[in-house]
């Protein structure tokens, strides 16, 4: 990622806005593209300007910051975000949402710069994913081109293979084995009937004797073979 990282500040406190602006503006690698004080404007900027990174107050006046970021992620699933707050109260929820960092006020420049460096590294990795080849499939008489980063998981259902993405579900007659050969190392065969994108996995649950793989900001889940559990955890940490 050679271009500047586009940053939006979402903060309803004027003093905190000015502090963050003064910290970010001297940085060559980051470009401040917007400062907002309410949720509606943040969603608008996310859709129109497509920022790479949002620094958001956890307690925005109109809406909880976590809820706002969830809505922003529906617009842009690869968006990175840093939360700021006067207390640790919402830290667990923030990191469950995969926040880059959770910074306590009063904000300190050195602490912010550590968080920005972490966000930059994550965005470099995301950009590499975007530039990878796309998956081409056929549905009826139409060819579809699906970016790897947008594929959440793939499952075998009866005689069809279903590709779950943030946009829609695609059905194809291509076999799971055939598709798996076309994917890269971020994808893992969690079960004989499922392939998962390890970069989007949020958690694994055990219900009865069955393991399920869950994904960030997506309601459906994949199955996980008990024998594959430890290897999947290793694959997640490597990606």
Secondary structure by P-SEA (a helix, b strand, c coil): ccccbbbbbbcccaaaaaaaaaacccccccccccccccaaaaaaaaaaccccccccccccccccaaaaaaaaaaacccccbbbbcccccaaaaaaaacccccccccccaaaaaaaaaaaaaaaaaaaaaaacbbbbbbcccbbbbbbcccccbbbbcccbbbbbcccbbbbccccaaaaaaacccccccccccccccccccccccccccbbbbbbccccbbbbbbccaaaaaaaaaaac
